[in-house]
Amino acid sequence: MKAYKTLIAAALLVMPLFAQAQPAAGDGQRLTPQVMARMFPAGVVSPEYNDDGSVTFRYQSAEAKEVKLDCQMLPAAAPMYKDANGIWTITVTPGKPDIYPYCFLVDGKQVADPNNMFIFPNEGFKNSLADVRGPVPSVQDIQNVPHGKVTYRYYHSSTCDIDRVMCVYTPAGYDPAGKEKLPVLYLIHGMTDTYETWFKVGHMNNILDNLIAEGKAKRMIVVMPYANPYPEMMLQGKADHYDSMGTDIVTNEIMKDVKPFIEANYKVKTSAADRAVAGFSLGGRQALACGLGNPKSFQYVCAMAPAIFGEEYKTNFSNGTYAPLAEVKKNVKFLWIGTGTSDFLIAASRGLDGYLTEQGVKHTFYTPDGGHTWMNCRDYLTQIAQKLFK
Amino acid sequence: MKAYKTLIAAALLVMPLFAQAQPAAGDGQRLTPQVMARMFPAGVVSPEYNDDGSVTFRYQSAEAKEVKLDCQMLPAAAPMYKDANGIWTITVTPGKPDIYPYCFLVDGKQVADPNNMFIFPNEGFKNSLADVRGPVPSVQDIQNVPHGKVTYRYYHSSTCDIDRVMCVYTPAGYDPAGKEKLPVLYLIHGMTDTYETWFKVGHMNNILDNLIAEGKAKRMIVVMPYANPYPEMMLQGKADHYDSMGTDIVTNEIMKDVKPFIEANYKVKTSAADRAVAGFSLGGRQALACGLGNPKSFQYVCAMAPAIFGEEYKTNFSNGTYAPLAEVKKNVKFLWIGTGTSDFLIAASRGLDGYLTEQGVKHTFYTPDGGHTWMNCRDYLTQIAQKLFK
């Protein structure tokens, strides 16, 4: 793996922030490389991926008293050290190649890496992504295989009375005018995540491209709606409150707006046997509500580290949240729960697993190592993608 | 416009950062709203769009000594004031509704707004976006019109010997199996921007959707390549240097890889009369090199605040950077230069305008108010979109 070393040695020694305010130049000054070098600070290279598998993170601040790296490849935030140029540095080696969210703690405040363009889409924090690749490509890496595409689609939501956006993955060779009809996975993000998180952090397109190319996953369309409609509703003047725990609205949105839009605009199969719903964390809770609540519409229901409170699953089958147990047993062909053994939600998942076993509901319970992370999410998707529609 | 007020009053009073490290919960602890409220800090609402057109920005830090708002709706960074809960606040009213990049200066360090999901895609800084809407929708706002879509396409670059990504806008009703063939605009971002910046900051899809719906712009496909291939090349082990000023590589990439891919995969017209190239800042420099360097391929060439050094345009027509003047005059039907009168690049644009006039090269020189900003970029795109392919 080549390093970013020579960026620093590049001819101009500048990373001009053209589109930011231009305080120094003034009208009429001619732009020359010399003027640019005066106007803009020298670039800092971060992260730098080293040939030995380690990663060097850098952050420039002459003023900060303490800078730490808070990265999910480390058990705890680690101190960085300042050089004579005011650049704080740390080099760490992850246990394995993967994509790790991180930020800097600058005198205690979370700061995304200014020099890393890869950002974790989220409503409530700004993390950067360290994309550590190994000598052999991982399933989430772009590989030399046919590539699908991810499209930002705008649709009218009758549930929310606004025009909204979602991401839609179509596999390589998908032909909207062809004869092939594909099954559909509805894939929901976690709380404070957005409709972009499965794409930008989950690399779901690379995972599907690679598994499909290897013949390990069926060709499918993956639909990623935005489970939280309130940011768009408030921007468009249609809401003055915010309830990001709501699951009813997600189910309504998927059943009344997203699914009809997809089935009207894509060449898809429309039987329950060709429809799956999955989600992570709060999205796992929502996937259970949407899927088990509509078992005649979804034969595949996958909950990744679902946010379940207490033993609510015991009443969910009788209070209308899910369909009655008999109906779920009859219609849901594949019920999958996956939660890492270090996940803070593992106890709730174990409770649900136990209850389903007790009630004779056929299901899979997958408990790998790891916590409530997107490293685990990519693994969950890799697992279920190989099971769906088979 | 409704405000985010009641987010704070929402039932849970939390914005759980599920996907971050979970230090406090530990294995086996059951997740309840009470546990969540202990584990995660209360949400801060920022930005809040007020009914009177003002915007309130908030940043939580009990420890910071000074927090300022650095926002392009203000002439200079403005101080924020801390309340008893450690929340720093400022309310400002922009001169007009628009999308304004901003960050917080926390004890002098740039920090993106943690509570704003809209981020400026960039290699070198992390700004948030304040999307200020007026009582009448602006051209960059999503409106109740048919919506096109933006697709992330992966293609093989022979120029760079890697698989790369670009964004492609197709207008509403575009049918890859239909008879309609569309003209194509190749649209390049500025220095340190990415292939996403025209989409996420420029709102180019809304601008095109709205102008097309009004009959003011022709239906067209807009292709947004990533002008700087080095980040992808280095991640894939195919480069160990970085030259973000390079224009040859962009022209080669567009001519040898992007254009052939688009013409093979979309229903597009393939004459020079149906092909345009445009770009902002460094991308304006690149658009001039690509378009004036290949005048038999592009009848439309648009440079938005182009990064021109000194009087290089005088030699560019004779040193091979551009085609000879006679060839440009004969083939380029529409040459457009637009630069704000407060832009630090205005002098270079005026020089180019004067030289073109002197040499008898027909062109348009557009000089609105404003500086080297994406507020101006959206205006430039709105201007040229109404002229192209007519």
HADDOCK unambig.tbl for C-alpha pairs under 7 A between the chains (distance, minus, plus):
assign (segid A and resid 1 and name CA) (segid B and resid 237 and name CA) 4.76 0.50 0.50
assign (segid A and resid 2 and name CA) (segid B and resid 234 and name CA) 5.85 0.50 0.50
assign (segid A and resid 2 and name CA) (segid B and resid 237 and name CA) 5.03 0.50 0.50
assign (segid A and resid 2 and name CA) (segid B and resid 239 and name CA) 6.42 0.50 0.50
assign (segid A and resid 2 and name CA) (segid B and resid 240 and name CA) 5.30 0.50 0.50
assign (segid A and resid 3 and name CA) (segid B and resid 234 and name CA) 6.70 0.50 0.50
assign (segid A and resid 3 and name CA) (segid B and resid 240 and name CA) 5.68 0.50 0.50
assign (segid A and resid 4 and name CA) (segid B and resid 240 and name CA) 6.02 0.50 0.50
assign (segid A and resid 4 and name CA) (segid B and resid 241 and name CA) 6.48 0.50 0.50
assign (segid A and resid 5 and name CA) (segid B and resid 240 and name CA) 6.99 0.50 0.50
assign (segid A and resid 6 and name CA) (segid B and resid 240 and name CA) 6.51 0.50 0.50
assign (segid A and resid 6 and name CA) (segid B and resid 241 and name CA) 4.83 0.50 0.50
assign (segid A and resid 6 and name CA) (segid B and resid 242 and name CA) 6.48 0.50 0.50
assign (segid A and resid 7 and name CA) (segid B and resid 241 and name CA) 5.71 0.50 0.50
assign (segid A and resid 7 and name CA) (segid B and resid 242 and name CA) 4.87 0.50 0.50
assign (segid A and resid 10 and name CA) (segid B and resid 242 and name CA) 6.41 0.50 0.50
assign (segid A and resid 10 and name CA) (segid B and resid 243 and name CA) 6.34 0.50 0.50
assign (segid A and resid 15 and name CA) (segid B and resid 124 and name CA) 6.81 0.50 0.50
assign (segid A and resid 17 and name CA) (segid B and resid 124 and name CA) 6.89 0.50 0.50
assign (segid A and resid 17 and name CA) (segid B and resid 192 and name CA) 6.78 0.50 0.50
assign (segid A and resid 18 and name CA) (segid B and resid 191 and name CA) 6.55 0.50 0.50
assign (segid A and resid 19 and name CA) (segid B and resid 372 and name CA) 5.90 0.50 0.50
assign (segid A and resid 19 and name CA) (segid B and resid 373 and name CA) 5.23 0.50 0.50
assign (segid A and resid 19 and name CA) (segid B and resid 374 and name CA) 6.76 0.50 0.50
assign (segid A and resid 20 and name CA) (segid B and resid 373 and name CA) 6.95 0.50 0.50
assign (segid A and resid 21 and name CA) (segid B and resid 72 and name CA) 6.87 0.50 0.50
assign (segid A and resid 25 and name CA) (segid B and resid 344 and name CA) 6.04 0.50 0.50
assign (segid A and resid 26 and name CA) (segid B and resid 344 and name CA) 5.83 0.50 0.50
assign (segid A and resid 27 and name CA) (segid B and resid 342 and name CA) 5.95 0.50 0.50
assign (segid A and resid 27 and name CA) (segid B and resid 343 and name CA) 6.71 0.50 0.50
assign (segid A and resid 27 and name CA) (segid B and resid 344 and name CA) 5.39 0.50 0.50
assign (segid A and resid 28 and name CA) (segid B and resid 344 and name CA) 6.58 0.50 0.50
assign (segid A and resid 28 and name CA) (segid B and resid 346 and name CA) 6.27 0.50 0.50
assign (segid A and resid 28 and name CA) (segid B and resid 347 and name CA) 4.72 0.50 0.50
assign (segid A and resid 29 and name CA) (segid B and resid 344 and name CA) 6.55 0.50 0.50
assign (segid A and resid 29 and name CA) (segid B and resid 347 and name CA) 6.54 0.50 0.50
assign (segid A and resid 30 and name CA) (segid B and resid 310 and name CA) 6.30 0.50 0.50
assign (segid A and resid 30 and name CA) (segid B and resid 345 and name CA) 6.81 0.50 0.50
assign (segid A and resid 30 and name CA) (segid B and resid 347 and name CA) 6.09 0.50 0.50
assign (segid A and resid 30 and name CA) (segid B and resid 348 and name CA) 6.23 0.50 0.50
assign (segid A and resid 31 and name CA) (segid B and resid 309 and name CA) 5.68 0.50 0.50
assign (segid A and resid 31 and name CA) (segid B and resid 310 and name CA) 6.81 0.50 0.50
assign (segid A and resid 31 and name CA) (segid B and resid 345 and name CA) 6.56 0.50 0.50
assign (segid A and resid 32 and name CA) (segid B and resid 309 and name CA) 5.40 0.50 0.50
assign (segid A and resid 32 and name CA) (segid B and resid 310 and name CA) 6.65 0.50 0.50
assign (segid A and resid 72 and name CA) (segid B and resid 21 and name CA) 6.70 0.50 0.50
assign (segid A and resid 111 and name CA) (segid B and resid 111 and name CA) 5.83 0.50 0.50
assign (segid A and resid 114 and name CA) (segid B and resid 124 and name CA) 5.61 0.50 0.50
assign (segid A and resid 114 and name CA) (segid B and resid 125 and name CA) 4.62 0.50 0.50
assign (segid A and resid 114 and name CA) (segid B and resid 126 and name CA) 5.54 0.50 0.50
assign (segid A and resid 115 and name CA) (segid B and resid 123 and name CA) 5.64 0.50 0.50
assign (segid A and resid 115 and name CA) (segid B and resid 124 and name CA) 4.58 0.50 0.50
assign (segid A and resid 115 and name CA) (segid B and resid 125 and name CA) 6.28 0.50 0.50
assign (segid A and resid 116 and name CA) (segid B and resid 123 and name CA) 5.84 0.50 0.50
assign (segid A and resid 116 and name CA) (segid B and resid 124 and name CA) 6.94 0.50 0.50
assign (segid A and resid 117 and name CA) (segid B and resid 121 and name CA) 6.59 0.50 0.50
assign (segid A and resid 117 and name CA) (segid B and resid 122 and name CA) 5.54 0.50 0.50
assign (segid A and resid 117 and name CA) (segid B and resid 123 and name CA) 4.53 0.50 0.50
assign (segid A and resid 121 and name CA) (segid B and resid 117 and name CA) 6.60 0.50 0.50
assign (segid A and resid 122 and name CA) (segid B and resid 117 and name CA) 5.55 0.50 0.50
assign (segid A and resid 123 and name CA) (segid B and resid 115 and name CA) 5.66 0.50 0.50
assign (segid A and resid 123 and name CA) (segid B and resid 116 and name CA) 5.86 0.50 0.50
assign (segid A and resid 123 and name CA) (segid B and resid 117 and name CA) 4.55 0.50 0.50
assign (segid A and resid 124 and name CA) (segid B and resid 15 and name CA) 6.73 0.50 0.50
assign (segid A and resid 124 and name CA) (segid B and resid 17 and name CA) 6.92 0.50 0.50
assign (segid A and resid 124 and name CA) (segid B and resid 114 and name CA) 5.60 0.50 0.50
assign (segid A and resid 124 and name CA) (segid B and resid 115 and name CA) 4.59 0.50 0.50
assign (segid A and resid 124 and name CA) (segid B and resid 116 and name CA) 6.96 0.50 0.50
assign (segid A and resid 125 and name CA) (segid B and resid 114 and name CA) 4.61 0.50 0.50
assign (segid A and resid 125 and name CA) (segid B and resid 115 and name CA) 6.29 0.50 0.50
assign (segid A and resid 126 and name CA) (segid B and resid 114 and name CA) 5.53 0.50 0.50
assign (segid A and resid 147 and name CA) (segid B and resid 154 and name CA) 6.11 0.50 0.50
assign (segid A and resid 149 and name CA) (segid B and resid 151 and name CA) 6.72 0.50 0.50
assign (segid A and resid 149 and name CA) (segid B and resid 152 and name CA) 5.76 0.50 0.50
assign (segid A and resid 149 and name CA) (segid B and resid 153 and name CA) 5.37 0.50 0.50
assign (segid A and resid 149 and name CA) (segid B and resid 154 and name CA) 6.91 0.50 0.50
assign (segid A and resid 150 and name CA) (segid B and resid 151 and name CA) 5.66 0.50 0.50
assign (segid A and resid 150 and name CA) (segid B and resid 152 and name CA) 5.24 0.50 0.50
assign (segid A and resid 151 and name CA) (segid B and resid 149 and name CA) 6.73 0.50 0.50
assign (segid A and resid 151 and name CA) (segid B and resid 150 and name CA) 5.66 0.50 0.50
assign (segid A and resid 151 and name CA) (segid B and resid 151 and name CA) 4.07 0.50 0.50
assign (segid A and resid 151 and name CA) (segid B and resid 152 and name CA) 6.14 0.50 0.50
assign (segid A and resid 152 and name CA) (segid B and resid 149 and name CA) 5.78 0.50 0.50
assign (segid A and resid 152 and name CA) (segid B and resid 150 and name CA) 5.26 0.50 0.50
assign (segid A and resid 152 and name CA) (segid B and resid 151 and name CA) 6.16 0.50 0.50
assign (segid A and resid 153 and name CA) (segid B and resid 149 and name CA) 5.40 0.50 0.50
assign (segid A and resid 154 and name CA) (segid B and resid 147 and name CA) 6.14 0.50 0.50
assign (segid A and resid 154 and name CA) (segid B and resid 149 and name CA) 6.92 0.50 0.50
assign (segid A and resid 177 and name CA) (segid B and resid 177 and name CA) 6.11 0.50 0.50
assign (segid A and resid 191 and name CA) (segid B and resid 18 and name CA) 6.63 0.50 0.50
assign (segid A and resid 192 and name CA) (segid B and resid 15 and name CA) 6.96 0.50 0.50
assign (segid A and resid 192 and name CA) (segid B and resid 17 and name CA) 6.83 0.50 0.50
assign (segid A and resid 234 and name CA) (segid B and resid 2 and name CA) 5.86 0.50 0.50
assign (segid A and resid 234 and name CA) (segid B and resid 3 and name CA) 6.74 0.50 0.50
assign (segid A and resid 237 and name CA) (segid B and resid 1 and name CA) 4.72 0.50 0.50
assign (segid A and resid 237 and name CA) (segid B and resid 2 and name CA) 5.13 0.50 0.50
assign (segid A and resid 239 and name CA) (segid B and resid 2 and name CA) 6.47 0.50 0.50
assign (segid A and resid 240 and name CA) (segid B and resid 2 and name CA) 5.31 0.50 0.50
assign (segid A and resid 240 and name CA) (segid B and resid 3 and name CA) 5.78 0.50 0.50
assign (segid A and resid 240 and name CA) (segid B and resid 4 and name CA) 6.10 0.50 0.50
assign (segid A and resid 240 and name CA) (segid B and resid 6 and name CA) 6.58 0.50 0.50
assign (segid A and resid 241 and name CA) (segid B and resid 4 and name CA) 6.56 0.50 0.50
assign (segid A and resid 241 and name CA) (segid B and resid 6 and name CA) 4.90 0.50 0.50
assign (segid A and resid 241 and name CA) (segid B and resid 7 and name CA) 5.76 0.50 0.50
assign (segid A and resid 242 and name CA) (segid B and resid 6 and name CA) 6.49 0.50 0.50
assign (segid A and resid 242 and name CA) (segid B and resid 7 and name CA) 4.90 0.50 0.50
assign (segid A and resid 242 and name CA) (segid B and resid 10 and name CA) 6.43 0.50 0.50
assign (segid A and resid 243 and name CA) (segid B and resid 10 and name CA) 6.34 0.50 0.50
assign (segid A and resid 309 and name CA) (segid B and resid 31 and name CA) 5.77 0.50 0.50
assign (segid A and resid 309 and name CA) (segid B and resid 32 and name CA) 5.47 0.50 0.50
assign (segid A and resid 310 and name CA) (segid B and resid 30 and name CA) 6.39 0.50 0.50
assign (segid A and resid 310 and name CA) (segid B and resid 31 and name CA) 6.92 0.50 0.50
assign (segid A and resid 310 and name CA) (segid B and resid 32 and name CA) 6.75 0.50 0.50
assign (segid A and resid 342 and name CA) (segid B and resid 27 and name CA) 5.85 0.50 0.50
assign (segid A and resid 343 and name CA) (segid B and resid 27 and name CA) 6.68 0.50 0.50
assign (segid A and resid 344 and name CA) (segid B and resid 25 and name CA) 6.01 0.50 0.50
assign (segid A and resid 344 and name CA) (segid B and resid 26 and name CA) 5.87 0.50 0.50
assign (segid A and resid 344 and name CA) (segid B and resid 27 and name CA) 5.42 0.50 0.50
assign (segid A and resid 344 and name CA) (segid B and resid 28 and name CA) 6.48 0.50 0.50
assign (segid A and resid 344 and name CA) (segid B and resid 29 and name CA) 6.45 0.50 0.50
assign (segid A and resid 345 and name CA) (segid B and resid 30 and name CA) 6.75 0.50 0.50
assign (segid A and resid 345 and name CA) (segid B and resid 31 and name CA) 6.50 0.50 0.50
assign (segid A and resid 346 and name CA) (segid B and resid 28 and name CA) 6.25 0.50 0.50
assign (segid A and resid 347 and name CA) (segid B and resid 28 and name CA) 4.80 0.50 0.50
assign (segid A and resid 347 and name CA) (segid B and resid 29 and name CA) 6.58 0.50 0.50
assign (segid A and resid 347 and name CA) (segid B and resid 30 and name CA) 6.10 0.50 0.50
assign (segid A and resid 348 and name CA) (segid B and resid 30 and name CA) 6.27 0.50 0.50
assign (segid A and resid 372 and name CA) (segid B and resid 18 and name CA) 6.98 0.50 0.50
assign (segid A and resid 372 and name CA) (segid B and resid 19 and name CA) 5.90 0.50 0.50
assign (segid A and resid 373 and name CA) (segid B and resid 19 and name CA) 5.17 0.50 0.50
assign (segid A and resid 373 and name CA) (segid B and resid 20 and name CA) 6.90 0.50 0.50
assign (segid A and resid 374 and name CA) (segid B and resid 19 and name CA) 6.69 0.50 0.50
